[in-house]
Amino acid sequence: MGSTLRQVITLAGGVGGSGKLQAVLLGGAAGTFVGPHELDTPLTFEDTHAIGATLGSGVVMLFDDTIDLRSILLRIARFFRHETCGQCVPCRVGVVRQQEALERLTSAKPLGSVAQEIILLREVAQAMRDASICGLGQTASSALESAMRRWSLFA
């Protein structure tokens, strides 16, 4: 606790692949993405919260610039669709709608416009956060929303 993200990455051997960091996923699938400009953030609850991130489960996953973040987001959405217990409607329906919208966006076949799909994703995420019974539904859109805040992935 307290080391910067940059220090942790250096201690782990740096960025693989091309060597050029595109993004870091903090906290696993239910976590948040941060960008290279946030590497000097100390890994504390307060400091990560200040940049709109979370430590979550402690995962620090690096993505170099050869990785298509849209495909990573779709993979995360598929994971949550598979993992939902289906007990509550916001999560049971929300994770399906989230995956469907991401599939349309990644294949460049939005219903209506890209902007309308992004609005739909944000509305579904809000409904899941507000009304899901457990943490899975409440955080199933965290990585997606953080990525959309930091990058224009679907423009």
matplotlib code that plots the C-alpha trace (Angstrom):
import matplotlib.pyplot as plt

x = [0.0, 1.3, 3.7, 2.8, 1.4, 4.6, 6.7, 4.6, 4.8, 8.6, 9.0, 6.9, 9.2, 7.6, 5.2, 5.4, 4.4, 5.3, 6.5, 4.1, 1.4, -2.1, -4.1, -4.1, -7.1, -7.0, -9.1, -10.0, -13.1, -15.2, -12.4, -11.5, -9.2, -6.6, -4.3, -0.5, -0.8, -2.1, 0.9, 2.2, -0.9, -0.1, -2.0, -4.1, -7.8, -7.9, -5.6, -7.2, -10.6, -9.4, -8.8, -12.1, -10.5, -10.5, -8.1, -10.8, -9.4, -5.8, -5.4, -3.0, -3.4, -1.5, -2.5, 0.1, -0.9, -1.4, -4.4, -7.9, -9.6, -13.0, -12.4, -11.3, -14.5, -16.6, -14.8, -15.5, -19.2, -19.4, -17.8, -20.5, -23.3, -22.0, -21.5, -24.8, -26.9, -30.0, -31.8, -32.5, -33.8, -31.4, -28.4, -30.0, -31.2, -28.5, -25.5, -27.2, -28.1, -24.5, -23.0, -25.4, -24.6, -20.9, -21.2, -23.0, -20.4, -17.4, -18.8, -19.7, -23.4, -25.1, -28.8, -29.4, -26.2, -23.0, -24.1, -27.4, -25.7, -23.4, -26.4, -28.0, -24.9, -24.7, -28.4, -28.2, -25.1, -26.9, -29.9, -27.6, -25.6, -28.8, -31.0, -28.9, -29.0, -25.3, -21.9, -21.7, -24.5, -23.5, -19.9, -20.5, -20.2, -17.3, -14.5, -16.6, -17.6, -14.1, -12.8, -15.5, -14.6, -10.9, -11.0, -13.2, -13.3, -16.4, -16.2]
y = [0.0, 3.4, 2.4, 4.1, 2.2, 3.0, 1.4, -1.8, -2.1, -1.6, -4.2, -6.6, -6.3, -3.5, -3.5, -6.6, -6.8, -3.6, -2.0, 1.0, 1.1, 1.8, 1.0, -0.6, -2.5, -2.1, -4.5, -7.1, -7.4, -5.4, -2.8, 0.3, 1.3, 3.9, 5.4, 6.0, 9.5, 8.1, 5.9, 8.1, 7.5, 5.9, 2.7, 3.6, 3.7, 7.5, 8.2, 5.7, 7.0, 10.5, 9.5, 7.6, 4.2, 1.4, -1.2, -3.8, -7.3, -6.1, -7.1, -4.9, -5.9, -4.1, -3.7, -2.5, -0.5, -3.6, -4.7, -3.7, -2.5, -2.9, -6.6, -6.7, -4.9, -7.3, -10.2, -8.7, -8.3, -11.9, -12.9, -11.0, -12.4, -15.9, -15.2, -13.6, -15.7, -14.3, -13.6, -9.9, -8.4, -5.4, -7.7, -10.6, -8.3, -5.6, -7.9, -9.3, -5.8, -4.6, -7.5, -7.0, -3.3, -3.9, -6.6, -4.1, -1.3, -3.5, -4.8, -1.2, -2.1, 0.1, 0.3, 3.9, 5.8, 5.1, 8.0, 6.3, 3.0, 4.7, 6.4, 3.0, 1.5, 4.2, 3.9, 0.1, 0.6, 3.1, 0.7, -2.2, -0.1, 1.3, -1.8, -5.0, -7.0, -7.9, -6.5, -8.4, -6.5, -3.2, -3.4, -5.3, -2.1, -0.5, -1.4, -0.4, 3.0, 3.8, 3.0, 5.1, 8.1, 7.9, 7.0, 7.4, 3.7, 3.7, 7.0]
z = [0.0, -0.9, -3.7, -7.0, -9.9, -11.8, -9.0, -9.0, -12.8, -12.7, -9.9, -12.0, -15.0, -16.9, -19.8, -22.1, -25.7, -27.5, -24.3, -24.8, -22.1, -23.2, -20.1, -16.7, -15.2, -11.5, -9.4, -12.0, -14.1, -11.6, -11.3, -13.3, -16.1, -15.7, -18.3, -18.5, -17.3, -13.9, -13.2, -10.4, -8.3, -5.0, -4.6, -1.6, -1.2, -1.0, -3.9, -6.3, -5.3, -6.2, -9.8, -10.1, -9.7, -7.1, -5.8, -5.9, -5.6, -6.0, -9.7, -11.8, -15.4, -18.1, -21.7, -24.3, -27.3, -29.5, -27.5, -28.7, -25.5, -27.0, -27.2, -23.6, -22.6, -24.5, -22.8, -19.4, -20.4, -21.4, -18.1, -16.1, -18.3, -17.5, -13.8, -12.9, -10.6, -12.3, -9.0, -9.6, -12.8, -13.0, -13.2, -15.0, -17.8, -17.5, -18.1, -21.2, -22.6, -21.8, -23.7, -26.7, -26.9, -26.8, -29.5, -31.7, -31.0, -31.6, -34.9, -35.9, -36.2, -33.5, -33.2, -34.2, -33.5, -31.5, -29.2, -28.6, -27.8, -25.3, -23.6, -23.4, -21.8, -19.2, -18.4, -18.0, -15.8, -13.6, -13.2, -12.3, -9.8, -8.1, -8.0, -8.1, -5.0, -4.8, -5.7, -9.0, -10.6, -8.9, -10.4, -13.7, -15.7, -13.7, -16.1, -19.1, -17.7, -16.6, -20.1, -21.7, -19.4, -20.3, -24.0, -27.1, -27.9, -30.1, -31.9]

ax = plt.figure().add_subplot(projection="3d")
ax.plot(x, y, z, "-o")
ax.set_aspect("equal")
plt.show()
